[in-house]
Amino acid sequence: MKNTLKILVSTFILSLWSMGANAQENEYVPNLTSRHDAVLYPNPTSNGQVKIKSAIVIKNVELISMIGEGEVVLDNKLHIFDEMTLKISDLHPGIYLAKITFEDNKSIIKKLVVR
């Protein structure tokens, strides 16, 4: 009985440890809440890139600086489906607004923090 309990506890601890290892390898990706939704991750970001995930085709992504006059610092006209990576290594640390326009011309705005 004691050996069986030790095996069960060991198996449980090992499974918790392996789940933690997998969580560190894979980035956390938030769920999409509707058809016209997109997620930017990692957010905040400090590695010079940000991924965008969407349920439908994105027509355009604009990054707008929150500093000064609200200058458009990136205007990326593209046609993607599901997921893409934006290179943002030239951006200064700060808060940016990401205006994401979908194929049907509906738009959303998301906040992006660059460290």
MITIBA-213015 format. One record per residue: chain; x, y, z of N, C-alpha, C in turn; residue number from 1. Coordinates in pm, 1 decimal, m for minus. Layout:
<recs>
+-------+----------+----------+----------+----------+----------+----------+----------+----------+----------+-----+
| kette |     n.xx |     n.yy |     n.zz |    ca.xx |    ca.yy |    ca.zz |     c.xx |     c.yy |     c.zz |  nr |
+-------+----------+----------+----------+----------+----------+----------+----------+----------+----------+-----+
|     A |        X |        Y |        Z |        X |        Y |        Z |        X |        Y |        Z | NUM |
...
+-------+----------+----------+----------+----------+----------+----------+----------+----------+----------+-----+
</recs>
This chain:
<recs>
+-------+----------+----------+----------+----------+----------+----------+----------+----------+----------+-----+
| kette |     n.xx |     n.yy |     n.zz |    ca.xx |    ca.yy |    ca.zz |     c.xx |     c.yy |     c.zz |  nr |
+-------+----------+----------+----------+----------+----------+----------+----------+----------+----------+-----+
|     A |     81.7 |   m118.8 |      0.0 |      0.0 |      0.0 |      0.0 |     87.0 |    126.5 |      0.0 |   1 |
|     A |    193.3 |    126.3 |     83.0 |    282.0 |    242.6 |     88.7 |    354.5 |    261.9 |    m44.1 |   2 |
|     A |    397.6 |    152.0 |   m106.3 |    466.0 |    161.3 |   m235.0 |    373.4 |    217.2 |   m342.7 |   3 |
|     A |    247.7 |    175.3 |   m341.4 |    151.0 |    225.7 |   m437.9 |    129.8 |    375.0 |   m418.4 |   4 |
|     A |    119.2 |    417.7 |   m293.8 |    102.1 |    559.7 |   m263.8 |    225.1 |    639.6 |   m308.1 |   5 |
|     A |    345.0 |    586.4 |   m283.3 |    467.9 |    653.7 |   m327.2 |    471.3 |    667.4 |   m478.7 |   6 |
|     A |    430.2 |    564.5 |   m550.8 |    429.1 |    568.6 |   m696.6 |    329.5 |    672.5 |   m746.2 |   7 |
|     A |    209.9 |    676.3 |   m684.3 |    109.4 |    774.4 |   m724.9 |    156.8 |    916.7 |   m699.9 |   8 |
|     A |    215.5 |    941.4 |   m584.4 |    265.6 |   1074.8 |   m551.1 |    379.7 |   1112.2 |   m645.1 |   9 |
|     A |    469.0 |   1020.6 |   m670.4 |    581.2 |   1047.6 |   m761.4 |    530.9 |   1077.7 |   m902.1 |  10 |
|     A |    434.0 |   1001.4 |   m949.6 |    377.6 |   1023.7 |  m1081.8 |    310.5 |   1160.0 |  m1088.6 |  11 |
|     A |    236.5 |   1196.7 |   m983.3 |    168.7 |   1325.6 |   m978.2 |    269.7 |   1440.5 |   m981.4 |  12 |
|     A |    374.5 |   1430.8 |   m900.8 |    477.0 |   1535.2 |   m896.7 |    547.8 |   1545.6 |  m1031.3 |  13 |
|     A |    578.6 |   1432.0 |  m1091.4 |    643.7 |   1432.2 |  m1222.4 |    555.1 |   1496.0 |  m1328.3 |  14 |
|     A |    424.6 |   1468.2 |  m1325.2 |    334.7 |   1528.5 |  m1424.5 |    323.0 |   1679.0 |  m1403.7 |  15 |
|     A |    319.9 |   1726.6 |  m1278.7 |    318.3 |   1870.4 |  m1251.5 |    446.9 |   1935.8 |  m1300.3 |  16 |
|     A |    559.0 |   1871.6 |  m1277.8 |    686.9 |   1925.8 |  m1321.5 |    692.8 |   1936.2 |  m1473.3 |  17 |
|     A |    644.9 |   1833.1 |  m1543.2 |    649.5 |   1835.6 |  m1689.9 |    553.5 |   1939.6 |  m1745.9 |  18 |
|     A |    438.3 |   1963.8 |  m1680.2 |    347.7 |   2069.0 |  m1726.1 |    414.2 |   2204.5 |  m1709.9 |  19 |
|     A |    487.7 |   2225.0 |  m1602.9 |    559.3 |   2350.3 |  m1582.2 |    666.8 |   2370.7 |  m1686.6 |  20 |
|     A |    735.5 |   2264.5 |  m1722.7 |    839.4 |   2274.1 |  m1825.9 |    777.8 |   2310.4 |  m1960.8 |  21 |
|     A |    663.8 |   2249.3 |  m1994.0 |    597.0 |   2281.5 |  m2119.6 |    546.7 |   2424.8 |  m2120.2 |  22 |
|     A |    500.0 |   2474.1 |  m2007.5 |    449.4 |   2610.8 |  m2001.1 |    562.5 |   2710.8 |  m2025.8 |  23 |
|     A |    684.3 |   2677.1 |  m1982.8 |    795.8 |   2767.4 |  m2005.3 |    839.9 |   2766.0 |  m2150.7 |  24 |
|     A |    827.1 |   2652.4 |  m2217.4 |    867.5 |   2642.3 |  m2356.8 |    769.9 |   2713.1 |  m2448.8 |  25 |
|     A |    640.3 |   2702.7 |  m2421.5 |    537.8 |   2760.8 |  m2505.7 |    490.8 |   2891.9 |  m2445.5 |  26 |
|     A |    479.5 |   2996.0 |  m2529.7 |    430.5 |   3123.2 |  m2482.7 |    281.2 |   3112.3 |  m2455.3 |  27 |
|     A |    234.7 |   3191.0 |  m2359.2 |     92.9 |   3196.9 |  m2331.6 |     24.2 |   3275.6 |  m2441.7 |  28 |
|     A |    m76.7 |   3218.5 |  m2503.8 |   m151.5 |   3285.5 |  m2609.2 |   m295.4 |   3301.4 |  m2561.7 |  29 |
|     A |   m340.3 |   3426.6 |  m2541.2 |   m478.6 |   3446.4 |  m2498.0 |   m576.9 |   3397.9 |  m2603.6 |  30 |
|     A |   m697.0 |   3365.3 |  m2560.1 |   m800.9 |   3319.4 |  m2651.0 |   m866.1 |   3436.2 |  m2723.1 |  31 |
|     A |   m910.2 |   3411.3 |  m2844.3 |   m986.1 |   3510.4 |  m2918.7 |  m1129.5 |   3507.6 |  m2866.7 |  32 |
|     A |  m1187.7 |   3625.5 |  m2847.5 |  m1321.6 |   3631.4 |  m2788.5 |  m1432.3 |   3644.4 |  m2891.9 |  33 |
|     A |  m1399.9 |   3685.3 |  m3013.9 |  m1501.2 |   3696.5 |  m3117.9 |  m1434.3 |   3687.1 |  m3254.8 |  34 |
|     A |  m1517.2 |   3690.9 |  m3357.6 |  m1465.1 |   3682.2 |  m3494.6 |  m1374.6 |   3801.4 |  m3526.1 |  35 |
|     A |  m1415.2 |   3919.1 |  m3481.7 |  m1336.3 |   4040.1 |  m3505.0 |  m1252.2 |   4071.2 |  m3382.3 |  36 |
|     A |  m1163.5 |   3981.6 |  m3350.9 |  m1072.5 |   4000.4 |  m3239.4 |   m934.1 |   3957.0 |  m3284.2 |  37 |
|     A |   m835.9 |   4009.4 |  m3217.8 |   m697.7 |   3970.8 |  m3243.3 |   m622.7 |   3983.8 |  m3111.7 |  38 |
|     A |   m517.2 |   3907.0 |  m3097.2 |   m433.3 |   3916.1 |  m2978.2 |   m291.3 |   3945.9 |  m3021.8 |  39 |
|     A |   m225.0 |   4027.9 |  m2941.6 |    m84.0 |   4058.6 |  m2961.3 |     m9.1 |   3994.3 |  m2846.1 |  40 |
|     A |     92.4 |   3915.7 |  m2876.9 |    167.2 |   3850.3 |  m2770.6 |    310.7 |   3828.2 |  m2814.6 |  41 |
|     A |    406.3 |   3825.9 |  m2726.3 |    390.5 |   3860.3 |  m2584.7 |    364.8 |   4009.9 |  m2569.9 |  42 |
|     A |    289.9 |   4044.2 |  m2470.1 |    256.5 |   4183.3 |  m2444.4 |    252.2 |   4202.8 |  m2293.7 |  43 |
|     A |    349.3 |   4271.1 |  m2237.1 |    453.2 |   4352.5 |  m2299.1 |    560.8 |   4266.6 |  m2366.7 |  44 |
|     A |    629.8 |   4329.7 |  m2460.6 |    734.4 |   4260.8 |  m2534.8 |    866.7 |   4335.0 |  m2520.6 |  45 |
|     A |    973.6 |   4259.3 |  m2523.4 |   1106.2 |   4320.5 |  m2515.6 |   1205.1 |   4251.2 |  m2608.8 |  46 |
|     A |   1155.9 |   4161.4 |  m2692.6 |   1246.6 |   4083.9 |  m2777.4 |   1249.5 |   4130.1 |  m2923.1 |  47 |
|     A |   1193.2 |   4248.5 |  m2952.2 |   1201.5 |   4301.9 |  m3087.8 |   1099.0 |   4248.1 |  m3184.5 |  48 |
|     A |   1003.1 |   4173.2 |  m3135.5 |    897.7 |   4123.1 |  m3222.2 |    770.7 |   4099.5 |  m3142.4 |  49 |
|     A |    658.8 |   4100.9 |  m3211.7 |    530.4 |   4071.8 |  m3150.4 |    451.0 |   3986.9 |  m3249.3 |  50 |
|     A |    379.5 |   3889.4 |  m3198.0 |    296.0 |   3804.2 |  m3282.1 |    152.5 |   3854.7 |  m3275.2 |  51 |
|     A |     83.2 |   3840.9 |  m3385.9 |    m57.6 |   3877.4 |  m3392.3 |   m135.0 |   3754.7 |  m3436.6 |  52 |
|     A |   m238.7 |   3722.6 |  m3361.6 |   m322.5 |   3607.8 |  m3395.0 |   m465.4 |   3657.2 |  m3412.6 |  53 |
|     A |   m530.5 |   3609.6 |  m3518.7 |   m666.3 |   3651.3 |  m3550.4 |   m745.3 |   3533.4 |  m3604.1 |  54 |
|     A |   m877.6 |   3541.5 |  m3593.4 |   m962.6 |   3435.8 |  m3646.4 |   m988.3 |   3453.6 |  m3795.2 |  55 |
|     A |   m977.8 |   3577.6 |  m3844.9 |  m1003.9 |   3604.4 |  m3986.0 |   m887.1 |   3681.9 |  m4046.5 |  56 |
|     A |   m890.5 |   3702.7 |  m4176.4 |   m780.7 |   3766.9 |  m4248.0 |   m768.0 |   3912.7 |  m4205.2 |  57 |
|     A |   m644.6 |   3952.8 |  m4178.7 |   m612.4 |   4090.9 |  m4143.9 |   m563.1 |   4160.4 |  m4271.0 |  58 |
|     A |   m618.2 |   4278.4 |  m4296.7 |   m579.5 |   4354.5 |  m4415.6 |   m466.7 |   4452.8 |  m4386.1 |  59 |
|     A |   m464.5 |   4509.8 |  m4265.6 |   m365.9 |   4612.2 |  m4235.1 |   m343.0 |   4618.8 |  m4084.5 |  60 |
|     A |   m217.8 |   4647.3 |  m4047.1 |   m182.2 |   4671.1 |  m3907.2 |   m106.0 |   4802.7 |  m3901.7 |  61 |
|     A |   m152.2 |   4893.8 |  m3818.1 |    m82.7 |   5020.0 |  m3794.8 |    m44.3 |   5026.2 |  m3648.2 |  62 |
|     A |     79.6 |   5064.2 |  m3619.8 |    122.3 |   5090.6 |  m3482.6 |    134.7 |   5240.9 |  m3467.3 |  63 |
|     A |     67.6 |   5293.7 |  m3366.0 |     62.3 |   5437.5 |  m3343.5 |    125.7 |   5466.7 |  m3208.5 |  64 |
|     A |    221.1 |   5558.7 |  m3206.0 |    291.0 |   5595.4 |  m3083.4 |    198.3 |   5677.1 |  m2994.1 |  65 |
|     A |    202.7 |   5651.8 |  m2865.0 |    124.9 |   5729.2 |  m2768.5 |    201.3 |   5853.1 |  m2724.3 |  66 |
|     A |    325.3 |   5867.6 |  m2769.8 |    408.5 |   5981.5 |  m2732.2 |    392.2 |   6090.2 |  m2838.1 |  67 |
|     A |    379.5 |   6212.9 |  m2794.1 |    373.5 |   6326.7 |  m2887.1 |    242.9 |   6333.5 |  m2963.0 |  68 |
|     A |    252.9 |   6344.1 |  m3095.4 |    137.2 |   6367.6 |  m3182.2 |     64.8 |   6240.1 |  m3224.7 |  69 |
|     A |     99.8 |   6127.0 |  m3171.8 |     36.0 |   6002.1 |  m3213.1 |     77.8 |   5959.6 |  m3352.9 |  70 |
|     A |    207.1 |   5962.7 |  m3377.0 |    265.0 |   5930.7 |  m3507.3 |    248.0 |   5782.5 |  m3539.9 |  71 |
|     A |    213.6 |   5753.5 |  m3665.4 |    208.8 |   5615.5 |  m3712.7 |    352.7 |   5570.1 |  m3733.6 |  72 |
|     A |    396.9 |   5471.8 |  m3656.3 |    535.7 |   5426.9 |  m3663.4 |    551.9 |   5300.0 |  m3746.5 |  73 |
|     A |    440.9 |   5234.5 |  m3777.0 |    445.7 |   5115.0 |  m3860.4 |    312.4 |   5104.1 |  m3932.1 |  74 |
|     A |    315.6 |   5090.7 |  m4062.8 |    194.7 |   5071.3 |  m4142.2 |    221.8 |   4952.5 |  m4231.6 |  75 |
|     A |    166.4 |   4840.8 |  m4194.2 |    197.6 |   4715.0 |  m4260.0 |     75.2 |   4664.2 |  m4335.0 |  76 |
|     A |     66.0 |   4694.9 |  m4463.8 |    m44.3 |   4645.2 |  m4545.0 |    m10.2 |   4502.2 |  m4586.6 |  77 |
|     A |    m91.2 |   4411.6 |  m4544.0 |    m62.2 |   4271.5 |  m4567.8 |   m191.4 |   4193.4 |  m4574.0 |  78 |
|     A |   m179.7 |   4072.0 |  m4610.6 |   m293.5 |   3981.2 |  m4609.5 |   m246.3 |   3853.5 |  m4542.5 |  79 |
|     A |   m290.9 |   3836.4 |  m4422.2 |   m248.5 |   3719.0 |  m4346.5 |   m371.3 |   3642.7 |  m4301.5 |  80 |
|     A |   m351.1 |   3525.0 |  m4258.8 |   m458.2 |   3449.3 |  m4197.4 |   m404.9 |   3386.1 |  m4070.5 |  81 |
|     A |   m475.0 |   3403.9 |  m3964.4 |   m448.4 |   3337.3 |  m3838.0 |   m335.2 |   3398.4 |  m3757.3 |  82 |
|     A |   m211.2 |   3401.0 |  m3808.8 |   m101.5 |   3444.3 |  m3723.6 |     14.1 |   3500.9 |  m3805.0 |  83 |
|     A |     80.9 |   3601.5 |  m3749.2 |    199.8 |   3659.1 |  m3812.6 |    289.7 |   3718.2 |  m3705.3 |  84 |
|     A |    412.0 |   3751.0 |  m3743.5 |    507.7 |   3814.1 |  m3652.9 |    550.6 |   3947.7 |  m3712.0 |  85 |
|     A |    542.6 |   4053.2 |  m3629.6 |    589.5 |   4185.7 |  m3670.3 |    724.8 |   4211.6 |  m3607.0 |  86 |
|     A |    818.6 |   4259.4 |  m3685.7 |    949.7 |   4300.4 |  m3633.6 |    936.6 |   4443.5 |  m3583.3 |  87 |
|     A |    962.8 |   4464.6 |  m3454.7 |    947.1 |   4597.6 |  m3395.3 |   1073.4 |   4640.7 |  m3322.0 |  88 |
|     A |   1187.8 |   4589.0 |  m3363.3 |   1313.7 |   4618.3 |  m3294.3 |   1353.9 |   4764.7 |  m3305.9 |  89 |
|     A |   1299.6 |   4838.0 |  m3404.2 |   1333.7 |   4979.5 |  m3420.9 |   1251.6 |   5072.2 |  m3330.4 |  90 |
|     A |   1150.5 |   5017.4 |  m3264.3 |   1064.0 |   5101.1 |  m3181.0 |   1128.3 |   5130.6 |  m3045.7 |  91 |
|     A |   1106.8 |   5252.7 |  m2998.7 |   1153.4 |   5290.6 |  m2865.3 |   1059.7 |   5231.5 |  m2760.7 |  92 |
|     A |   1110.0 |   5206.1 |  m2640.2 |   1021.6 |   5157.8 |  m2534.0 |    906.3 |   5255.6 |  m2511.0 |  93 |
|     A |    789.5 |   5202.4 |  m2487.8 |    672.8 |   5286.0 |  m2462.9 |    544.4 |   5211.9 |  m2492.1 |  94 |
|     A |    435.5 |   5288.0 |  m2496.7 |    303.5 |   5231.2 |  m2522.0 |    260.3 |   5270.6 |  m2662.4 |  95 |
|     A |    210.7 |   5173.5 |  m2735.9 |    165.5 |   5193.0 |  m2872.7 |     23.3 |   5139.5 |  m2886.7 |  96 |
|     A |    m50.5 |   5196.6 |  m2980.3 |   m181.3 |   5144.0 |  m3016.1 |   m166.8 |   5069.4 |  m3147.4 |  97 |
|     A |   m222.3 |   4950.2 |  m3153.0 |   m221.0 |   4871.0 |  m3275.4 |   m361.5 |   4875.2 |  m3334.2 |  98 |
|     A |   m374.7 |   4941.0 |  m3448.6 |   m502.8 |   4943.3 |  m3519.2 |   m500.1 |   4829.1 |  m3619.1 |  99 |
|     A |   m586.5 |   4732.0 |  m3597.8 |   m591.0 |   4611.8 |  m3680.9 |   m718.2 |   4617.7 |  m3764.2 | 100 |
|     A |   m701.4 |   4619.6 |  m3896.8 |   m815.0 |   4626.0 |  m3988.3 |   m830.0 |   4490.3 |  m4055.8 | 101 |
|     A |   m950.9 |   4437.1 |  m4050.7 |   m979.0 |   4306.0 |  m4107.9 |  m1021.1 |   4318.6 |  m4253.7 | 102 |
|     A |  m1033.4 |   4204.9 |  m4321.8 |  m1066.1 |   4201.9 |  m4463.6 |  m1200.3 |   4266.8 |  m4496.1 | 103 |
|     A |  m1292.4 |   4272.7 |  m4400.0 |  m1423.1 |   4334.8 |  m4423.6 |  m1424.7 |   4481.5 |  m4378.8 | 104 |
|     A |  m1305.6 |   4539.4 |  m4358.1 |  m1283.9 |   4679.4 |  m4320.6 |  m1328.7 |   4715.1 |  m4179.1 | 105 |
|     A |  m1362.8 |   4619.3 |  m4096.4 |  m1387.6 |   4646.4 |  m3955.5 |  m1252.7 |   4652.2 |  m3885.7 | 106 |
|     A |  m1241.4 |   4739.9 |  m3784.7 |  m1114.4 |   4758.9 |  m3716.6 |  m1130.7 |   4745.5 |  m3566.2 | 107 |
|     A |  m1021.1 |   4708.4 |  m3502.0 |  m1012.3 |   4710.0 |  m3356.7 |   m881.7 |   4777.0 |  m3319.6 | 108 |
|     A |   m874.5 |   4822.7 |  m3196.6 |   m750.5 |   4884.2 |  m3146.8 |   m708.0 |   4810.0 |  m3021.5 | 109 |
|     A |   m582.0 |   4771.7 |  m3018.3 |   m523.2 |   4701.0 |  m2904.3 |   m402.3 |   4778.7 |  m2854.9 | 110 |
|     A |   m375.6 |   4769.2 |  m2726.6 |   m258.7 |   4834.2 |  m2666.4 |   m140.5 |   4738.4 |  m2671.1 | 111 |
|     A |    m23.3 |   4792.9 |  m2705.1 |    100.8 |   4715.6 |  m2707.3 |    205.0 |   4789.6 |  m2624.2 | 112 |
|     A |    267.3 |   4720.1 |  m2532.5 |    371.9 |   4778.1 |  m2449.4 |    505.9 |   4721.2 |  m2494.8 | 113 |
|     A |    597.8 |   4811.9 |  m2530.9 |    732.6 |   4772.8 |  m2573.3 |    828.1 |   4814.7 |  m2463.5 | 114 |
|     A |    906.2 |   4720.1 |  m2416.9 |   1003.9 |   4748.6 |  m2309.3 |   1142.0 |   4763.0 |  m2365.8 | 115 |
+-------+----------+----------+----------+----------+----------+----------+----------+----------+----------+-----+
</recs>
